């Protein structure tokens, strides 16, 4: 997964409003991005530039990383049931 794919996940978490700051308010995109940078030892540069890259994708590729991860989970679930 590349930087744009990680940004896609961070942006999705931001839009979900389910990631919170310590004060209980939803986290800002740049806060989520900073955690991702530390966690994955990477640099987005500007997360807002990465956000533009995600939305610049063609509609069928806009959630490419999320679709990939979703399909992995589905495949593993099917394998465990066999």
C-alpha positions in Angstrom: 0.0 0.0 0.0 1.3 3.4 -0.9 1.0 6.8 0.7 -2.3 7.7 -1.2 -3.8 4.4 0.1 -2.9 5.2 3.7 -4.3 8.7 3.2 -7.5 7.2 1.8 -7.9 5.2 5.1 -7.1 8.2 7.2 -9.6 10.4 5.3 -12.3 7.7 5.6 -11.7 7.6 9.4 -11.9 11.4 9.5 -15.2 11.4 7.6 -16.6 8.7 9.9 -16.3 11.1 12.9 -15.6 7.9 15.0 -12.0 8.8 15.9 -12.0 11.1 19.0 -9.6 13.4 20.7 -9.0 13.1 24.4 -11.7 15.8 25.0 -14.3 13.6 23.3 -14.6 15.7 20.1 -14.0 14.1 16.7 -10.3 14.3 15.6 -9.2 16.6 12.9 -7.8 15.1 9.7 -4.3 16.4 10.4 -4.4 14.7 13.9 -5.3 11.4 12.3 -2.6 11.8 9.7 0.0 12.5 12.3 -0.8 9.3 14.1 -0.7 7.3 10.8 2.7 8.9 10.1 4.1 7.7 13.4 2.4 4.3 13.3 3.5 3.5 9.7 6.8 5.5 9.7 5.8 7.5 6.7 5.2 11.1 5.7 2.2 12.4 3.9 3.8 15.8 3.3 0.5 17.6 3.5 -2.5 15.3 4.2 -4.6 17.9 2.4 -2.6 17.4 -0.8 -3.1 13.6 -0.4 -6.8 14.2 0.1 -6.9 16.0 -3.3 -5.1 13.0 -4.8 -7.8 10.7 -3.5 -10.6 12.8 -4.8 -8.9 13.3 -8.1 -9.1 9.5 -8.8 -11.7 8.2 -11.1 -14.9 7.3 -9.1 -14.3 3.6 -9.5 -10.8 3.9 -8.0 -11.6 6.4 -5.2 -11.8 3.8 -2.5 -9.3 1.4 -4.0 -7.4 0.7 -0.8 -10.6 0.3 1.3 -12.1 -2.1 -1.3 -8.9 -4.1 -1.3 -8.9 -4.5 2.5 -12.6 -5.3 2.5 -12.1 -8.1 -0.1 -9.2 -9.5 2.0 -11.5 -9.8 5.0 -14.2 -11.4 2.9 -11.8 -13.9 1.4 -10.3 -14.9 4.8 -13.8 -15.3 6.2 -14.7 -17.7 3.4 -11.5 -19.6 3.8 -12.1 -20.1 7.5 -15.6 -21.5 6.8 -14.3 -24.1 4.4 
